[in-house]
């Protein structure tokens, strides 16, 4: 089993839960023992890779700007790449530029994914039942890439993945160790940093910096 094998399952669920005119968005970045796996909610049509005419990477946040503010503040994105992202309109991203961005993500040893891969036309709220349809596939992603630390964004994603009611404000910098298909992983829940959660981005940055300093230091000593 590899990541490509999972795309067929994601595509089936896109037909069931996503916009029929859009493609599923998968994942991207360092897919072999990354330092961090970042788990977001689900993609929207703002990601231009969801267009059926797009033949390049089907990875999160392609053609968007705000999320890259988070990664550059974490020193997980080269400033030159970031500057180019901020200067481009979403429609100006090319398949080649998307590859360039994700090569930079890979270089910084992290992996970006969503719990739900079903692309919606907008940022509409999805019920827990839809996300739970993807949970077994996300667990397989973890077992394929073997991340050192997994960061879950927001209350809904955290509650579903950790299988307990989570309020991010109550569990900041708290490590959860959970078994996923026979392998134990370290999880942290942080504030969602974009969209309606944009006003919490500073808290997200603070907590992720703490996680990097306290969890990943053991791998670099």
C-alpha positions in Angstrom: 0.0 0.0 0.0 1.3 3.5 -0.9 -0.2 7.0 -1.1 -1.1 6.6 -4.8 -3.2 3.5 -4.0 -5.3 5.6 -1.7 -6.3 8.1 -4.4 -8.8 5.8 -5.9 -10.7 5.6 -2.6 -10.5 9.4 -2.3 -11.9 9.8 -5.8 -14.9 7.5 -4.9 -15.7 9.6 -1.9 -15.4 12.8 -3.9 -18.2 11.6 -6.1 -20.3 10.8 -3.0 -19.6 13.9 -0.9 -17.8 16.5 -3.0 -18.7 18.9 -5.8 -19.2 16.9 -8.9 -17.4 19.4 -11.1 -14.2 19.4 -8.9 -11.5 16.8 -8.3 -10.5 15.5 -4.9 -7.4 17.0 -3.3 -4.9 14.5 -1.8 -1.8 15.5 0.1 1.8 16.5 -0.5 5.3 17.1 0.8 7.8 14.8 2.6 6.2 11.4 2.5 9.0 9.4 4.2 9.3 9.9 8.0 8.5 13.7 8.0 9.1 15.7 11.1 5.5 16.9 11.1 2.3 15.9 9.4 -0.2 18.8 9.3 -3.9 17.7 9.1 -6.4 20.3 8.0 -10.2 19.9 7.4 -11.1 19.6 3.7 -10.3 21.5 0.4 -12.4 24.0 -1.4 -12.6 25.2 -5.0 -10.2 28.0 -4.2 -7.5 25.3 -4.7 -7.0 25.6 -8.4 -5.7 22.0 -8.5 -9.2 20.8 -7.9 -10.1 21.9 -11.5 -10.4 18.9 -13.8 -8.2 20.7 -16.3 -5.3 20.7 -13.8 -2.9 17.9 -14.6 -0.3 18.6 -11.9 -0.1 17.9 -8.2 -3.5 17.5 -6.4 -2.1 18.9 -3.2 -3.6 21.2 -0.5 -3.6 25.0 -0.7 -2.4 25.3 -4.3 -3.4 28.7 -5.6 -4.1 30.2 -2.1 -2.1 32.6 0.0 -3.0 32.8 3.7 -1.9 29.4 4.9 1.7 30.1 3.7 1.8 32.9 6.3 1.8 30.2 8.9 4.6 28.1 7.3 6.9 31.0 6.7 6.6 32.2 10.3 7.5 28.7 11.4 10.7 28.8 9.2 9.2 26.0 7.1 9.1 27.9 3.8 11.9 29.7 2.0 11.2 33.4 1.9 11.8 33.7 -1.8 9.1 31.1 -2.5 6.8 32.9 0.0 7.3 36.2 -1.7 6.4 34.7 -5.0 3.2 33.1 -3.6 2.1 36.4 -2.1 2.7 38.2 -5.4 0.6 35.8 -7.5 -3.1 35.6 -8.0 -4.5 32.1 -7.5 -5.1 31.8 -11.2 -1.5 32.6 -11.9 -0.2 29.4 -10.3 1.2 27.0 -12.8 1.7 23.3 -12.4 5.4 23.9 -12.4 5.2 26.5 -9.7 3.1 24.2 -7.5 5.8 21.6 -7.9 8.3 24.2 -6.8 6.4 25.0 -3.7 5.9 21.4 -2.7 9.6 20.6 -3.3 10.2 23.3 -0.7 7.7 21.7 1.6 9.5 18.4 1.1 12.9 20.0 1.8 11.6 21.3 5.1 10.5 17.8 6.0 6.8 18.2 6.5 3.7 16.7 5.0 0.3 18.4 4.4 -3.0 16.6 4.2 -6.7 17.0 5.0 -8.9 14.7 7.0 -11.5 15.0 4.3 -10.4 15.0 0.7 -13.8 15.9 -0.7 -13.5 19.3 -2.4 -16.4 21.6 -1.9 -17.1 24.7 -4.0 -16.8 26.8 -0.8 -16.0 26.6 2.9 -19.3 25.0 3.9 -19.4 23.1 7.1 -19.3 19.3 6.8 -20.9 17.0 9.3 -18.7 14.6 11.4 -20.2 11.7 9.5 -18.5 12.8 6.3 -15.1 13.2 8.0 -15.4 9.8 9.7 -15.7 8.2 6.2 -12.1 9.3 5.6 -10.7 8.4 9.0 -9.5 4.9 8.1 -7.8 6.3 5.0 -6.0 9.0 7.1 -4.8 6.3 9.4 -3.3 4.5 6.5 -1.6 7.7 5.4 0.0 7.9 8.8 1.2 4.3 8.6 2.7 4.9 5.1 4.6 8.1 5.9 5.4 7.5 9.6 5.5 11.1 10.8 7.4 12.0 14.0 4.6 14.3 15.2 1.1 14.9 13.9 -0.6 18.3 14.3 -4.4 18.5 14.0 -6.0 21.8 13.2 -9.2 22.7 15.0 -11.8 21.1 17.3 -13.7 19.1 14.8 -10.7 17.4 13.1 -9.0 16.8 16.5 -12.1 15.3 18.1 -12.6 12.9 15.2 -9.0 11.7 14.8 -8.4 11.4 18.6 -11.8 9.9 19.2 -12.6 12.1 22.1 -14.2 15.6 22.6 -11.5 18.2 22.1 -11.5 21.9 22.7 -8.3 23.3 21.4 -8.3 26.1 24.0 -8.2 23.4 26.8 -5.4 21.2 25.4 -2.8 23.6 24.1 0.7 22.0 24.0 -0.8 18.7 25.3 0.5 15.6 23.7 -1.9 12.8 22.9 -0.4 9.3 22.2 -2.8 7.3 20.1 -2.5 3.9 18.4 -3.3 4.0 14.7 -3.5 0.5 13.1 -0.9 -0.9 15.5 1.5 2.1 15.5 1.6 4.8 18.2 1.9 8.4 17.2 2.2 11.7 19.0 -0.6 14.2 18.3 -1.1 17.8 19.2 -4.2 19.9 18.6 -3.8 23.5 17.6 -6.1 26.4 16.5 -7.3 26.4 12.9 -5.2 29.3 11.4 -7.1 30.3 8.3 -10.7 31.3 7.2 -12.8 32.0 10.3 -9.8 31.0 12.5 -7.5 33.6 11.0 -7.6 35.6 14.2 -6.0 32.6 16.0 -3.0 32.3 13.7 -0.6 33.8 16.3 -1.7 31.1 18.8 -1.2 28.4 16.2 2.3 29.7 15.5 3.2 29.9 19.2 2.0 26.4 19.9 3.7 24.8 16.8 7.0 26.5 17.6 6.8 25.0 21.1 6.0 21.6 19.6 9.0 21.8 17.2 11.3 22.9 20.0 10.1 20.3 22.5 9.3 17.3 20.3 11.7 17.5 17.4 14.8 18.5 19.4 15.3 14.9 20.4 15.9 13.9 16.8 18.6 16.5 16.2 20.6 16.2 19.4 
